Amino acid sequence: MLPALFGSTFGIIVASVEVLAIAGTAGMGYGLGRKYGRRACQVLDRVEERVFDGLKAKSMKAE
């Protein structure tokens, strides 16, 4: 009886640690994805603004 109790307790602890590790990894991946995705969007927005500003400046000079 006692070995079965210790074995099942150990199994539950191992399963809990595994679930927590997977959840932590998923949460960290989500957070990093949001962080670097936002940075990429901001960089691309700045590039887009520069291109449009350059095109506007060229079209105003041509007029």
All heavy atoms as TSV, in Angstrom:
chain	resi	resn	atom	element	x	y	z
A	1	MET	N	N	0.826	-1.203	0.000
A	1	MET	CA	C	0.000	0.000	0.000
A	1	MET	C	C	0.858	1.250	0.000
A	1	MET	O	O	0.618	2.178	-0.752
A	1	MET	CB	C	-0.909	-0.061	1.231
A	1	MET	CG	C	-1.715	1.171	1.486
A	1	MET	SD	S	-3.078	1.228	0.334
A	1	MET	CE	C	-3.792	2.750	0.786
A	2	LEU	N	N	1.853	1.276	0.869
A	2	LEU	CA	C	2.699	2.452	0.992
A	2	LEU	C	C	3.533	2.729	-0.262
A	2	LEU	O	O	3.599	3.878	-0.697
A	2	LEU	CB	C	3.595	2.305	2.233
A	2	LEU	CG	C	4.115	3.584	2.851
A	2	LEU	CD1	C	2.994	4.545	3.160
A	2	LEU	CD2	C	4.890	3.272	4.111
A	3	PRO	N	N	4.160	1.702	-0.882
A	3	PRO	CA	C	4.901	1.978	-2.131
A	3	PRO	C	C	3.996	2.504	-3.244
A	3	PRO	O	O	4.408	3.358	-4.031
A	3	PRO	CB	C	5.499	0.631	-2.503
A	3	PRO	CG	C	5.589	-0.121	-1.233
A	3	PRO	CD	C	4.399	0.341	-0.419
A	4	ALA	N	N	2.782	2.017	-3.324
A	4	ALA	CA	C	1.857	2.501	-4.347
A	4	ALA	C	C	1.507	3.961	-4.106
A	4	ALA	O	O	1.384	4.759	-5.051
A	4	ALA	CB	C	0.598	1.651	-4.355
A	5	LEU	N	N	1.368	4.338	-2.856
A	5	LEU	CA	C	1.056	5.718	-2.515
A	5	LEU	C	C	2.207	6.649	-2.895
A	5	LEU	O	O	2.001	7.704	-3.490
A	5	LEU	CB	C	0.752	5.828	-1.018
A	5	LEU	CG	C	0.367	7.216	-0.495
A	5	LEU	CD1	C	-0.949	7.655	-1.133
A	5	LEU	CD2	C	0.244	7.201	1.010
A	6	PHE	N	N	3.438	6.227	-2.563
A	6	PHE	CA	C	4.607	7.036	-2.914
A	6	PHE	C	C	4.817	7.095	-4.425
A	6	PHE	O	O	5.170	8.130	-4.980
A	6	PHE	CB	C	5.869	6.496	-2.238
A	6	PHE	CG	C	5.924	6.772	-0.762
A	6	PHE	CD1	C	6.280	5.765	0.129
A	6	PHE	CD2	C	5.633	8.022	-0.268
A	6	PHE	CE1	C	6.332	6.015	1.493
A	6	PHE	CE2	C	5.684	8.287	1.082
A	6	PHE	CZ	C	6.027	7.274	1.973
A	7	GLY	N	N	4.569	5.969	-5.101
A	7	GLY	CA	C	4.716	5.920	-6.558
A	7	GLY	C	C	3.726	6.828	-7.265
A	7	GLY	O	O	4.083	7.558	-8.192
A	8	SER	N	N	2.482	6.789	-6.814
A	8	SER	CA	C	1.476	7.642	-7.461
A	8	SER	C	C	1.724	9.114	-7.135
A	8	SER	O	O	1.529	9.983	-7.991
A	8	SER	CB	C	0.073	7.231	-7.038
A	8	SER	OG	O	-0.092	7.392	-5.640
A	9	THR	N	N	2.184	9.407	-5.932
A	9	THR	CA	C	2.514	10.785	-5.561
A	9	THR	C	C	3.664	11.298	-6.428
A	9	THR	O	O	3.617	12.423	-6.932
A	9	THR	CB	C	2.889	10.877	-4.073
A	9	THR	OG1	O	1.802	10.382	-3.294
A	9	THR	CG2	C	3.203	12.303	-3.680
A	10	PHE	N	N	4.680	10.469	-6.600
A	10	PHE	CA	C	5.818	10.855	-7.441
A	10	PHE	C	C	5.371	11.065	-8.886
A	10	PHE	O	O	5.805	12.012	-9.553
A	10	PHE	CB	C	6.914	9.779	-7.370
A	10	PHE	CG	C	8.118	10.112	-8.170
A	10	PHE	CD1	C	8.995	11.102	-7.765
A	10	PHE	CD2	C	8.392	9.440	-9.358
A	10	PHE	CE1	C	10.119	11.419	-8.507
A	10	PHE	CE2	C	9.503	9.745	-10.106
A	10	PHE	CZ	C	10.376	10.735	-9.681
A	11	GLY	N	N	4.485	10.216	-9.385
A	11	GLY	CA	C	3.967	10.352	-10.748
A	11	GLY	C	C	3.194	11.647	-10.934
A	11	GLY	O	O	3.317	12.318	-11.966
A	12	ILE	N	N	2.403	11.995	-9.942
A	12	ILE	CA	C	1.643	13.251	-10.015
A	12	ILE	C	C	2.577	14.448	-10.007
A	12	ILE	O	O	2.376	15.412	-10.749
A	12	ILE	CB	C	0.631	13.322	-8.852
A	12	ILE	CG1	C	-0.474	12.299	-9.073
A	12	ILE	CG2	C	0.047	14.719	-8.719
A	12	ILE	CD1	C	-1.411	12.132	-7.889
A	13	ILE	N	N	3.622	14.392	-9.195
A	13	ILE	CA	C	4.590	15.492	-9.129
A	13	ILE	C	C	5.310	15.646	-10.462
A	13	ILE	O	O	5.457	16.759	-10.976
A	13	ILE	CB	C	5.585	15.275	-7.972
A	13	ILE	CG1	C	4.865	15.436	-6.633
A	13	ILE	CG2	C	6.761	16.231	-8.073
A	13	ILE	CD1	C	5.704	15.037	-5.433
A	14	VAL	N	N	5.737	14.524	-11.034
A	14	VAL	CA	C	6.435	14.579	-12.325
A	14	VAL	C	C	5.509	15.130	-13.410
A	14	VAL	O	O	5.914	15.970	-14.224
A	14	VAL	CB	C	6.979	13.179	-12.706
A	14	VAL	CG1	C	7.450	13.156	-14.148
A	14	VAL	CG2	C	8.104	12.780	-11.777
A	15	ALA	N	N	4.274	14.690	-13.447
A	15	ALA	CA	C	3.318	15.180	-14.449
A	15	ALA	C	C	3.052	16.670	-14.258
A	15	ALA	O	O	2.952	17.421	-15.242
A	15	ALA	CB	C	2.019	14.394	-14.354
A	16	SER	N	N	2.966	17.114	-13.016
A	16	SER	CA	C	2.728	18.536	-12.745
A	16	SER	C	C	3.896	19.391	-13.214
A	16	SER	O	O	3.707	20.454	-13.810
A	16	SER	CB	C	2.503	18.759	-11.249
A	16	SER	OG	O	1.382	18.067	-10.813
A	17	VAL	N	N	5.116	18.922	-12.953
A	17	VAL	CA	C	6.302	19.667	-13.394
A	17	VAL	C	C	6.339	19.737	-14.915
A	17	VAL	O	O	6.661	20.781	-15.496
A	17	VAL	CB	C	7.585	19.014	-12.830
A	17	VAL	CG1	C	8.827	19.572	-13.494
A	17	VAL	CG2	C	7.655	19.200	-11.325
A	18	GLU	N	N	5.971	18.647	-15.578
A	18	GLU	CA	C	5.966	18.631	-17.041
A	18	GLU	C	C	4.941	19.627	-17.596
A	18	GLU	O	O	5.232	20.385	-18.528
A	18	GLU	CB	C	5.651	17.231	-17.537
A	18	GLU	CG	C	5.712	17.083	-19.043
A	18	GLU	CD	C	5.438	15.663	-19.496
A	18	GLU	OE1	O	5.315	14.764	-18.641
A	18	GLU	OE2	O	5.331	15.469	-20.718
A	19	VAL	N	N	3.761	19.639	-17.026
A	19	VAL	CA	C	2.713	20.566	-17.477
A	19	VAL	C	C	3.149	22.013	-17.242
A	19	VAL	O	O	2.965	22.876	-18.110
A	19	VAL	CB	C	1.376	20.268	-16.767
A	19	VAL	CG1	C	0.382	21.391	-16.963
A	19	VAL	CG2	C	0.804	18.952	-17.265
A	20	LEU	N	N	3.734	22.286	-16.094
A	20	LEU	CA	C	4.194	23.644	-15.804
A	20	LEU	C	C	5.311	24.072	-16.757
A	20	LEU	O	O	5.362	25.223	-17.180
A	20	LEU	CB	C	4.665	23.753	-14.356
A	20	LEU	CG	C	3.545	23.759	-13.318
A	20	LEU	CD1	C	4.128	23.715	-11.915
A	20	LEU	CD2	C	2.666	24.976	-13.481
A	21	ALA	N	N	6.207	23.150	-17.091
A	21	ALA	CA	C	7.291	23.476	-18.025
A	21	ALA	C	C	6.741	23.784	-19.409
A	21	ALA	O	O	7.160	24.747	-20.067
A	21	ALA	CB	C	8.290	22.334	-18.087
A	22	ILE	N	N	5.797	22.991	-19.867
A	22	ILE	CA	C	5.193	23.229	-21.190
A	22	ILE	C	C	4.434	24.549	-21.200
A	22	ILE	O	O	4.540	25.339	-22.150
A	22	ILE	CB	C	4.282	22.051	-21.578
A	22	ILE	CG1	C	5.125	20.808	-21.842
A	22	ILE	CG2	C	3.436	22.392	-22.798
A	22	ILE	CD1	C	4.324	19.540	-22.009
A	23	ALA	N	N	3.669	24.807	-20.140
A	23	ALA	CA	C	2.910	26.057	-20.068
A	23	ALA	C	C	3.846	27.265	-20.002
A	23	ALA	O	O	3.583	28.293	-20.637
A	23	ALA	CB	C	1.988	26.035	-18.858
A	24	GLY	N	N	4.927	27.145	-19.263
A	24	GLY	CA	C	5.892	28.243	-19.178
A	24	GLY	C	C	6.552	28.518	-20.514
A	24	GLY	O	O	6.745	29.669	-20.906
A	25	THR	N	N	6.905	27.456	-21.226
A	25	THR	CA	C	7.512	27.616	-22.545
A	25	THR	C	C	6.537	28.257	-23.524
A	25	THR	O	O	6.910	29.145	-24.303
A	25	THR	CB	C	7.968	26.246	-23.078
A	25	THR	OG1	O	8.870	25.668	-22.141
A	25	THR	CG2	C	8.648	26.371	-24.419
A	26	ALA	N	N	5.290	27.821	-23.480
A	26	ALA	CA	C	4.280	28.404	-24.374
A	26	ALA	C	C	4.057	29.878	-24.053
A	26	ALA	O	O	3.959	30.717	-24.960
A	26	ALA	CB	C	2.971	27.632	-24.259
A	27	GLY	N	N	3.984	30.208	-22.780
A	27	GLY	CA	C	3.795	31.604	-22.384
A	27	GLY	C	C	4.968	32.473	-22.787
A	27	GLY	O	O	4.799	33.601	-23.243
A	28	MET	N	N	6.178	31.944	-22.628
A	28	MET	CA	C	7.359	32.705	-23.008
A	28	MET	C	C	7.402	32.910	-24.524
A	28	MET	O	O	7.725	34.002	-25.003
A	28	MET	CB	C	8.620	31.972	-22.554
A	28	MET	CG	C	9.896	32.740	-22.789
A	28	MET	SD	S	11.348	31.916	-22.108
A	28	MET	CE	C	11.350	30.391	-23.005
A	29	GLY	N	N	7.044	31.874	-25.281
A	29	GLY	CA	C	7.010	31.999	-26.736
A	29	GLY	C	C	5.986	33.023	-27.194
A	29	GLY	O	O	6.245	33.811	-28.109
A	30	TYR	N	N	4.838	33.028	-26.544
A	30	TYR	CA	C	3.796	34.001	-26.885
A	30	TYR	C	C	4.280	35.419	-26.592
A	30	TYR	O	O	4.127	36.321	-27.412
A	30	TYR	CB	C	2.531	33.699	-26.087
A	30	TYR	CG	C	1.451	34.728	-26.233
A	30	TYR	CD1	C	0.682	34.793	-27.384
A	30	TYR	CD2	C	1.200	35.655	-25.227
A	30	TYR	CE1	C	-0.318	35.732	-27.529
A	30	TYR	CE2	C	0.204	36.603	-25.357
A	30	TYR	CZ	C	-0.544	36.639	-26.505
A	30	TYR	OH	O	-1.526	37.586	-26.649
A	31	GLY	N	N	4.886	35.612	-25.432
A	31	GLY	CA	C	5.371	36.942	-25.051
A	31	GLY	C	C	6.458	37.447	-25.977
A	31	GLY	O	O	6.460	38.603	-26.396
A	32	LEU	N	N	7.406	36.562	-26.313
A	32	LEU	CA	C	8.486	36.973	-27.221
A	32	LEU	C	C	7.951	37.241	-28.620
A	32	LEU	O	O	8.422	38.147	-29.311
A	32	LEU	CB	C	9.575	35.902	-27.254
A	32	LEU	CG	C	10.438	35.804	-26.004
A	32	LEU	CD1	C	11.373	34.606	-26.103
A	32	LEU	CD2	C	11.236	37.072	-25.788
A	33	GLY	N	N	6.977	36.447	-29.054
A	33	GLY	CA	C	6.379	36.671	-30.370
A	33	GLY	C	C	5.694	38.020	-30.453
A	33	GLY	O	O	5.796	38.731	-31.457
A	34	ARG	N	N	4.983	38.383	-29.403
A	34	ARG	CA	C	4.335	39.704	-29.384
A	34	ARG	C	C	5.375	40.817	-29.390
A	34	ARG	O	O	5.231	41.814	-30.098
A	34	ARG	CB	C	3.472	39.842	-28.139
A	34	ARG	CG	C	2.139	39.178	-28.255
A	34	ARG	CD	C	1.318	39.453	-27.027
A	34	ARG	NE	N	1.226	40.883	-26.768
A	34	ARG	CZ	C	0.123	41.586	-26.795
A	34	ARG	NH1	N	-0.997	40.998	-27.069
A	34	ARG	NH2	N	0.126	42.873	-26.533
A	35	LYS	N	N	6.422	40.661	-28.596
A	35	LYS	CA	C	7.451	41.705	-28.468
A	35	LYS	C	C	8.152	41.937	-29.809
A	35	LYS	O	O	8.221	43.066	-30.299
A	35	LYS	CB	C	8.468	41.282	-27.415
A	35	LYS	CG	C	9.624	42.236	-27.241
A	35	LYS	CD	C	10.589	41.712	-26.186
A	35	LYS	CE	C	11.761	42.625	-26.000
A	35	LYS	NZ	N	12.676	42.116	-24.957
A	36	TYR	N	N	8.670	40.868	-30.397
A	36	TYR	CA	C	9.413	41.038	-31.641
A	36	TYR	C	C	8.504	41.275	-32.835
A	36	TYR	O	O	8.904	41.918	-33.803
A	36	TYR	CB	C	10.350	39.848	-31.858
A	36	TYR	CG	C	11.466	39.839	-30.840
A	36	TYR	CD1	C	11.571	38.840	-29.881
A	36	TYR	CD2	C	12.394	40.866	-30.822
A	36	TYR	CE1	C	12.580	38.854	-28.939
A	36	TYR	CE2	C	13.411	40.896	-29.879
A	36	TYR	CZ	C	13.494	39.881	-28.949
A	36	TYR	OH	O	14.499	39.908	-28.010
A	37	GLY	N	N	7.277	40.785	-32.788
A	37	GLY	CA	C	6.318	41.087	-33.844
A	37	GLY	C	C	5.964	42.563	-33.866
A	37	GLY	O	O	5.854	43.176	-34.929
A	38	ARG	N	N	5.791	43.139	-32.691
A	38	ARG	CA	C	5.494	44.577	-32.594
A	38	ARG	C	C	6.676	45.387	-33.113
A	38	ARG	O	O	6.502	46.361	-33.851
A	38	ARG	CB	C	5.178	44.943	-31.142
A	38	ARG	CG	C	4.830	46.404	-30.956
A	38	ARG	CD	C	4.394	46.742	-29.532
A	38	ARG	NE	N	5.273	46.209	-28.509
A	38	ARG	CZ	C	4.942	45.246	-27.634
A	38	ARG	NH1	N	3.759	44.706	-27.674
A	38	ARG	NH2	N	5.797	44.831	-26.727
A	39	ARG	N	N	7.889	44.981	-32.745
A	39	ARG	CA	C	9.078	45.698	-33.225
A	39	ARG	C	C	9.201	45.621	-34.742
A	39	ARG	O	O	9.539	46.609	-35.394
A	39	ARG	CB	C	10.337	45.137	-32.580
A	39	ARG	CG	C	10.494	45.538	-31.139
A	39	ARG	CD	C	11.799	45.087	-30.589
A	39	ARG	NE	N	11.928	45.453	-29.180
A	39	ARG	CZ	C	12.972	45.153	-28.438
A	39	ARG	NH1	N	13.972	44.482	-28.954
A	39	ARG	NH2	N	13.009	45.521	-27.183
A	40	ALA	N	N	8.920	44.461	-35.300
A	40	ALA	CA	C	8.988	44.308	-36.754
A	40	ALA	C	C	7.956	45.194	-37.444
A	40	ALA	O	O	8.251	45.828	-38.461
A	40	ALA	CB	C	8.783	42.849	-37.142
A	41	CYS	N	N	6.758	45.254	-36.887
A	41	CYS	CA	C	5.719	46.124	-37.464
A	41	CYS	C	C	6.125	47.588	-37.416
A	41	CYS	O	O	5.908	48.326	-38.378
A	41	CYS	CB	C	4.401	45.943	-36.719
A	41	CYS	SG	S	3.432	44.571	-37.312
A	42	GLN	N	N	6.722	48.006	-36.313
A	42	GLN	CA	C	7.139	49.397	-36.193
A	42	GLN	C	C	8.229	49.727	-37.199
A	42	GLN	O	O	8.207	50.799	-37.821
A	42	GLN	CB	C	7.614	49.678	-34.768
A	42	GLN	CG	C	6.490	49.682	-33.751
A	42	GLN	CD	C	6.992	49.754	-32.320
A	42	GLN	OE1	O	8.168	49.573	-32.043
A	42	GLN	NE2	N	6.073	50.011	-31.391
A	43	VAL	N	N	9.177	48.819	-37.386
A	43	VAL	CA	C	10.249	49.056	-38.356
A	43	VAL	C	C	9.668	49.140	-39.761
A	43	VAL	O	O	10.026	50.036	-40.545
A	43	VAL	CB	C	11.321	47.945	-38.266
A	43	VAL	CG1	C	12.268	48.003	-39.444
A	43	VAL	CG2	C	12.101	48.066	-36.960
A	44	LEU	N	N	8.764	48.219	-40.092
A	44	LEU	CA	C	8.166	48.241	-41.426
A	44	LEU	C	C	7.303	49.483	-41.640
A	44	LEU	O	O	7.266	50.024	-42.753
A	44	LEU	CB	C	7.343	46.973	-41.655
A	44	LEU	CG	C	8.164	45.693	-41.789
A	44	LEU	CD1	C	7.248	44.489	-41.857
A	44	LEU	CD2	C	9.066	45.749	-42.999
A	45	ASP	N	N	6.638	49.941	-40.594
A	45	ASP	CA	C	5.856	51.178	-40.710
A	45	ASP	C	C	6.760	52.377	-40.990
A	45	ASP	O	O	6.428	53.235	-41.809
A	45	ASP	CB	C	5.045	51.433	-39.441
A	45	ASP	CG	C	3.827	50.537	-39.344
A	45	ASP	OD1	O	3.433	49.950	-40.382
A	45	ASP	OD2	O	3.274	50.430	-38.228
A	46	ARG	N	N	7.921	52.420	-40.322
A	46	ARG	CA	C	8.859	53.527	-40.566
A	46	ARG	C	C	9.408	53.480	-41.990
A	46	ARG	O	O	9.547	54.520	-42.646
A	46	ARG	CB	C	10.009	53.479	-39.561
A	46	ARG	CG	C	9.633	54.121	-38.240
A	46	ARG	CD	C	10.832	54.234	-37.326
A	46	ARG	NE	N	10.564	53.328	-36.217
A	46	ARG	CZ	C	11.406	52.441	-35.722
A	46	ARG	NH1	N	12.612	52.337	-36.189
A	46	ARG	NH2	N	11.058	51.662	-34.728
A	47	VAL	N	N	9.705	52.285	-42.480
A	47	VAL	CA	C	10.196	52.152	-43.861
A	47	VAL	C	C	9.122	52.613	-44.837
A	47	VAL	O	O	9.399	53.345	-45.791
A	47	VAL	CB	C	10.611	50.693	-44.145
A	47	VAL	CG1	C	10.850	50.475	-45.623
A	47	VAL	CG2	C	11.843	50.327	-43.346
A	48	GLU	N	N	7.887	52.204	-44.593
A	48	GLU	CA	C	6.781	52.601	-45.463
A	48	GLU	C	C	6.608	54.123	-45.468
A	48	GLU	O	O	6.426	54.731	-46.529
A	48	GLU	CB	C	5.504	51.935	-44.970
A	48	GLU	CG	C	4.293	52.208	-45.819
A	48	GLU	CD	C	3.045	51.561	-45.259
A	48	GLU	OE1	O	3.078	51.051	-44.122
A	48	GLU	OE2	O	2.028	51.591	-45.967
A	49	GLU	N	N	6.682	54.743	-44.295
A	49	GLU	CA	C	6.553	56.198	-44.225
A	49	GLU	C	C	7.659	56.896	-45.000
A	49	GLU	O	O	7.412	57.873	-45.713
A	49	GLU	CB	C	6.580	56.654	-42.766
A	49	GLU	CG	C	5.317	56.351	-41.999
A	49	GLU	CD	C	5.437	56.712	-40.527
A	49	GLU	OE1	O	6.404	57.412	-40.153
A	49	GLU	OE2	O	4.563	56.282	-39.753
A	50	ARG	N	N	8.878	56.399	-44.881
A	50	ARG	CA	C	10.006	57.006	-45.603
A	50	ARG	C	C	9.828	56.887	-47.111
A	50	ARG	O	O	10.122	57.824	-47.853
A	50	ARG	CB	C	11.316	56.363	-45.182
A	50	ARG	CG	C	11.736	56.742	-43.793
A	50	ARG	CD	C	13.026	56.084	-43.414
A	50	ARG	NE	N	13.360	56.341	-42.020
A	50	ARG	CZ	C	14.288	55.709	-41.342
A	50	ARG	NH1	N	14.989	54.758	-41.924
A	50	ARG	NH2	N	14.529	56.009	-40.079
A	51	VAL	N	N	9.355	55.725	-47.556
A	51	VAL	CA	C	9.151	55.531	-48.997
A	51	VAL	C	C	8.076	56.484	-49.505
A	51	VAL	O	O	8.260	57.160	-50.526
A	51	VAL	CB	C	8.776	54.066	-49.303
A	51	VAL	CG1	C	8.281	53.909	-50.728
A	51	VAL	CG2	C	9.965	53.156	-49.052
A	52	PHE	N	N	6.945	56.563	-48.796
A	52	PHE	CA	C	5.870	57.457	-49.232
A	52	PHE	C	C	6.289	58.921	-49.162
A	52	PHE	O	O	5.952	59.711	-50.042
A	52	PHE	CB	C	4.603	57.235	-48.404
A	52	PHE	CG	C	3.850	55.999	-48.807
A	52	PHE	CD1	C	3.412	55.106	-47.848
A	52	PHE	CD2	C	3.568	55.739	-50.137
A	52	PHE	CE1	C	2.721	53.977	-48.214
A	52	PHE	CE2	C	2.875	54.607	-50.505
A	52	PHE	CZ	C	2.446	53.720	-49.544
A	53	ASP	N	N	7.037	59.297	-48.121
A	53	ASP	CA	C	7.525	60.677	-48.031
A	53	ASP	C	C	8.474	60.996	-49.184
A	53	ASP	O	O	8.430	62.083	-49.760
A	53	ASP	CB	C	8.228	60.918	-46.692
A	53	ASP	CG	C	7.249	60.947	-45.528
A	53	ASP	OD1	O	6.025	61.093	-45.779
A	53	ASP	OD2	O	7.705	60.813	-44.376
A	54	GLY	N	N	9.320	60.035	-49.540
A	54	GLY	CA	C	10.221	60.239	-50.671
A	54	GLY	C	C	9.475	60.377	-51.978
A	54	GLY	O	O	9.810	61.217	-52.819
A	55	LEU	N	N	8.450	59.560	-52.156
A	55	LEU	CA	C	7.657	59.655	-53.381
A	55	LEU	C	C	6.886	60.971	-53.448
A	55	LEU	O	O	6.770	61.580	-54.519
A	55	LEU	CB	C	6.688	58.476	-53.475
A	55	LEU	CG	C	7.318	57.108	-53.723
A	55	LEU	CD1	C	6.268	56.014	-53.646
A	55	LEU	CD2	C	8.016	57.082	-55.068
A	56	LYS	N	N	6.368	61.419	-52.306
A	56	LYS	CA	C	5.648	62.696	-52.278
A	56	LYS	C	C	6.589	63.846	-52.594
A	56	LYS	O	O	6.239	64.766	-53.325
A	56	LYS	CB	C	5.010	62.922	-50.907
A	56	LYS	CG	C	3.783	62.099	-50.652
A	56	LYS	CD	C	3.216	62.402	-49.282
A	56	LYS	CE	C	2.077	61.490	-48.942
A	56	LYS	NZ	N	1.566	61.714	-47.570
A	57	ALA	N	N	7.804	63.794	-52.045
A	57	ALA	CA	C	8.773	64.862	-52.292
A	57	ALA	C	C	9.155	64.903	-53.772
A	57	ALA	O	O	9.268	66.000	-54.362
A	57	ALA	CB	C	10.009	64.657	-51.429
A	58	LYS	N	N	9.320	63.746	-54.388
A	58	LYS	CA	C	9.671	63.709	-55.815
A	58	LYS	C	C	8.525	64.213	-56.673
A	58	LYS	O	O	8.740	64.912	-57.663
A	58	LYS	CB	C	10.036	62.278	-56.227
A	58	LYS	CG	C	11.408	61.873	-55.815
A	58	LYS	CD	C	11.764	60.530	-56.395
A	58	LYS	CE	C	13.170	60.137	-55.996
A	58	LYS	NZ	N	13.575	58.867	-56.599
A	59	SER	N	N	7.290	63.862	-56.305
A	59	SER	CA	C	6.165	64.303	-57.112
A	59	SER	C	C	5.933	65.791	-56.961
A	59	SER	O	O	5.487	66.469	-57.898
A	59	SER	CB	C	4.894	63.520	-56.738
A	59	SER	OG	O	4.466	63.863	-55.439
A	60	MET	N	N	6.238	66.360	-55.801
A	60	MET	CA	C	6.075	67.808	-55.598
A	60	MET	C	C	7.145	68.586	-56.369
A	60	MET	O	O	6.894	69.666	-56.870
A	60	MET	CB	C	6.122	68.151	-54.109
A	60	MET	CG	C	4.922	67.602	-53.342
A	60	MET	SD	S	4.966	68.106	-51.647
A	60	MET	CE	C	3.914	69.542	-51.752
A	61	LYS	N	N	8.351	68.010	-56.481
A	61	LYS	CA	C	9.423	68.661	-57.241
A	61	LYS	C	C	9.104	68.657	-58.735
A	61	LYS	O	O	9.446	69.572	-59.463
A	61	LYS	CB	C	10.752	67.971	-57.001
A	61	LYS	CG	C	11.354	68.269	-55.664
A	61	LYS	CD	C	12.695	67.567	-55.505
A	61	LYS	CE	C	13.277	67.810	-54.122
A	61	LYS	NZ	N	14.561	67.104	-53.949
A	62	ALA	N	N	8.441	67.600	-59.205
A	62	ALA	CA	C	8.122	67.483	-60.627
A	62	ALA	C	C	7.040	68.481	-61.024
A	62	ALA	O	O	6.965	68.881	-62.182
A	62	ALA	CB	C	7.656	66.059	-60.937
A	63	GLU	N	N	6.217	68.902	-60.099
A	63	GLU	CA	C	5.130	69.828	-60.433
A	63	GLU	C	C	5.618	71.200	-60.544
A	63	GLU	O	O	6.148	71.994	-60.804
A	63	GLU	CB	C	4.050	69.795	-59.358
A	63	GLU	CG	C	3.301	68.498	-59.341
A	63	GLU	CD	C	2.276	68.472	-58.195
A	63	GLU	OE1	O	2.162	69.440	-57.438
A	63	GLU	OE2	O	1.596	67.473	-58.092
